[in-house]
Amino acid sequence: MNANFNRPVYLKEREGLIREIYSLADAIDFLEDWPENDRDLVHEATLKTCYMAHDGHKPLEVARDAVRAFGNKKGILMKPPAVQPWMIRTPTGGGRVAP
């Protein structure tokens, strides 16, 4: 099963550090690492949704949407960086053919 999201979700981990949630495994790891004293019904529901998607009971994008909603509710949802790595073109010699 391809467990990568169609687009990553960006969540602020702490000041100055943004975590890219690229796959279902990333989402589960992030939620499992969430501080025990800050867990609530939203956290529980999001984690459950991710595990259900992992087990094939929910579509992958439902889990992605749940992670986005969790981030939004917790105030840690970030906009994607303006420049994605795949947008950066690396120089290949300027397109000239060597004589």
Contacts in CASP RR format, 6 or more apart in sequence:
PFRMAT RR
TARGET T0000
AUTHOR 0000-0000-0000
METHOD contacts of the structure
MODEL  1
MNANFNRPVYLKEREGLIREIYSLADAIDFLEDWPENDRDLVHEATLKTC
YMAHDGHKPLEVARDAVRAFGNKKGILMKPPAVQPWMIRTPTGGGRVAP
1 56 0 8 1.000
3 23 0 8 1.000
3 24 0 8 1.000
3 25 0 8 1.000
3 53 0 8 1.000
3 54 0 8 1.000
3 60 0 8 1.000
4 22 0 8 1.000
4 23 0 8 1.000
4 24 0 8 1.000
5 21 0 8 1.000
5 22 0 8 1.000
5 23 0 8 1.000
5 24 0 8 1.000
5 60 0 8 1.000
5 61 0 8 1.000
5 64 0 8 1.000
6 61 0 8 1.000
6 64 0 8 1.000
7 64 0 8 1.000
7 80 0 8 1.000
8 20 0 8 1.000
8 21 0 8 1.000
8 22 0 8 1.000
8 80 0 8 1.000
9 20 0 8 1.000
9 21 0 8 1.000
9 27 0 8 1.000
9 64 0 8 1.000
9 67 0 8 1.000
9 68 0 8 1.000
9 71 0 8 1.000
9 77 0 8 1.000
10 18 0 8 1.000
10 19 0 8 1.000
10 20 0 8 1.000
10 21 0 8 1.000
10 77 0 8 1.000
10 78 0 8 1.000
10 79 0 8 1.000
10 80 0 8 1.000
10 81 0 8 1.000
11 18 0 8 1.000
11 19 0 8 1.000
11 21 0 8 1.000
11 30 0 8 1.000
11 67 0 8 1.000
11 71 0 8 1.000
11 76 0 8 1.000
11 77 0 8 1.000
11 78 0 8 1.000
12 18 0 8 1.000
12 19 0 8 1.000
12 75 0 8 1.000
12 76 0 8 1.000
12 77 0 8 1.000
12 78 0 8 1.000
13 19 0 8 1.000
13 76 0 8 1.000
18 78 0 8 1.000
18 81 0 8 1.000
19 26 0 8 1.000
19 30 0 8 1.000
20 26 0 8 1.000
21 27 0 8 1.000
21 30 0 8 1.000
21 67 0 8 1.000
24 50 0 8 1.000
24 53 0 8 1.000
24 54 0 8 1.000
24 60 0 8 1.000
24 63 0 8 1.000
27 50 0 8 1.000
27 63 0 8 1.000
27 64 0 8 1.000
27 67 0 8 1.000
28 47 0 8 1.000
28 50 0 8 1.000
28 51 0 8 1.000
28 54 0 8 1.000
30 67 0 8 1.000
31 43 0 8 1.000
31 46 0 8 1.000
31 47 0 8 1.000
31 50 0 8 1.000
31 67 0 8 1.000
31 70 0 8 1.000
32 47 0 8 1.000
34 43 0 8 1.000
42 69 0 8 1.000
42 70 0 8 1.000
42 73 0 8 1.000
42 74 0 8 1.000
43 70 0 8 1.000
45 66 0 8 1.000
46 66 0 8 1.000
46 67 0 8 1.000
46 69 0 8 1.000
46 70 0 8 1.000
49 58 0 8 1.000
49 62 0 8 1.000
49 63 0 8 1.000
49 66 0 8 1.000
50 63 0 8 1.000
50 66 0 8 1.000
50 67 0 8 1.000
52 58 0 8 1.000
52 63 0 8 1.000
53 59 0 8 1.000
53 60 0 8 1.000
53 62 0 8 1.000
53 63 0 8 1.000
54 63 0 8 1.000
68 77 0 8 1.000
71 77 0 8 1.000
END
